[in-house]
Amino acid sequence: MGEMDAAEFDDVVDDWFIESLKTYKDLHVYQLEHPTRVIEWTSGKTVCVAGYRSAKNELLELLLPLKLLAEENKGLCAERDFKVVHGGFAEGPVHCLRHIPGTRCAVTNDGRSSGLQVWDLGGDDSDVIRRTASVAGRSASGRGSRIAAGLSSDPRVLHGAESSDVLLTDLTSGQSVYKLKSDAADPLSSLQFVSDSVFLACCCSGNIYTVDTRASDAPRPSPPPATGGGDGVLWCADASPSSAGGAGRVARLSSSGEAVLSDLRDLGGAVSRARLDVLIDHHNWDDVKVSWAPALDDCIAASGFSGTVQIYDTSAWAAEPAAARPLFEHRGHVVSSQRADSLPVLVTSHVWHPERPRTLLSAAADGSVHVWDWVDQSAAAC
Amino acid sequence: MYIKQIFSKRPRTKLDQLVGAAITFCRCFHAEQIRPEDNGLPIVHHSKYVCELPANHRFPMGKFPRVLHFLLKDQVITDKQVWVPEIASQHLLSGVHTDEYLDNFINGKINEQEQRRTGFPWSEGIVRRCRYETGGTVLAAEIALQRGLACSTAGGTHHAFPSYGSGFCLLNDLAVAAKYLTGKSPLKRKVLIVDLDVHQGDGTAFIFKEESCVFTFSVHCGKNFPLRKQQSDLDVSVEDGMEDKEYLSTVEAHLPWLLDTFRPDLVLYDAGVDPHWEDELGRLRLTDQGLYQRDLYVMKSVVTRGVPVATVIGGGYSRDIDKLAIRHSIVHRAATQVWRECGM
């Protein structure tokens, strides 16, 4: 973009502000003191974020602006900002954070070792987030662990850095109740339960293990369908939630911008594919993320390639990969990031609201956190 | 017979003044309909203050007729008080706007990039409504000079610059009115623009930066649009969340001495309601009472100094049009009280 003086920069933001009145139903902007790479729902109205600096970092539980959540009587809610409701400190960076559903418990990993920290997020009587326990990992690889919360009623956490060290640990007893049998030390990009007893271990290589914890034999990985991308391509993936329409699908996204949709029962095959409209020139793979919309059929969000979050409608995708245009692109972080000589800002994380079809939260490397409810322009009458 | 008496040197009787005024009125008002007989607070309104907008457009266009509706329904005014403005001519507008912009604007040659910044897609309807709105502000100012106080049911499009529009403003009505009413040298009138909309009156500030006969005074929230601020003659930038008491103190700290030092011949008052806590864009926390007290204070301060004041409704942003319109009608209600109390 080149050097821009303050007035010109303000102009850009002002232009975008006027534009945003048309393109968003709601938009709230928050600035954290330190950026986060994690946004995790802890209830319908609260999310947890945490810093990732090398030493001490804050964990915060934020309450969404009440003005956003009120369907009627929006005017009655004066609060337009996020509110910090609970806070605590972690000794190191937080690279992964998961909330255990049905509890006030969260689990984190620092991205440089395999162990987990367990936290009590606090209740009405206290605004402090306290560390209560640790869980050891199996790996000595120096890689951070991915984490998934178990879907069963017992508080369990699935974790591991590579396919050879995945453990399911019961948080009450601290004992591991399942170990994934695998010799391949395939670095993981994510772990995800798709039912009470079945989980996916998604590897950076694109391999996905479908694991039934009740079965005794070692699961075999499904490689990604062949794509145009060469060697060195990294993959992330997301399985559509069981509640969403078209359940049982997995979306994979590669570092070269290729997206592949597969049926959960046939992960080696591709139902449809596309080339996303993203910048491939990035240096940080860790923050690239793809996710299915919980309440909007066939839609996925992708972020981490640049300072934007893109929404795609996959219903139009075909078996042969073609260039796809996003249904919507959130440019807020780019527009409002620090200017002039600073590096272009990257989006570090995004999440969909579990119920509101077009509401997302996103965070960027400059500490900004946005919550936005976008307008589907294609559906609007002209 | 009566016409001759206007120009005679003998002391004018009240009757003479009335008749003379009627003839002057017809000649000098930019109005489609005038109300010289009515003794109530003059209200300026035109049904063409509105136009069609694309479905789901966020600008609350419906608020203008609703303001009048609620004032009539609540019997604050009767329709006999309503003056109807003429459409602002290109000549009138050219006092502030460039010929090129006016030509493009009126003929639909505004490019897409420029349209985006305004927030409006171009249409003949939007051109017409902006011109009527501007005409309304000019008329309110003219009436105020004769009667002391007048209120439009629209106006306050202070983000418009001479050669481009911005932020839902396509023509700068306050600037056009101020420019027209300062008149010609050497007897130029002095106009004070009091802009209490939560957004800085950047267009107006820019237009009158070098004009010593027009003083621009803006109280606004620093963090609200536009981030790129212009320089008014007096800018007071306030913090997010300011409430009634502190806000009123802020206005009280500046307005009286401004009136006493600048000594305007006319005040144009932008009574924007977007400092209200329910406003979707404004970042302040005024209540209905706070707005009422503010408007009462401003108008009383001006009127008791014998200075005429014309008001416009300014900005307000809400998806509940009726609630918004009622909020906008606060200034008319306060003006009615001032009209009564000051025996106008």
Interface residues (C-beta under 8 A of the other chain):
Chain A: A7 D10 D11 V13 D14 D15 F17 I18 E19 L21 K22 K74 G75 L76 A78 R80 V375 A380 A381 C382
Chain B: P54 A55 N56 H57 R58 R116 R117 T118 G119 S166 G167 F168 F225 P226 L227 R228 W277 E278 E280 R283 R285 S318 R319 D320 K323
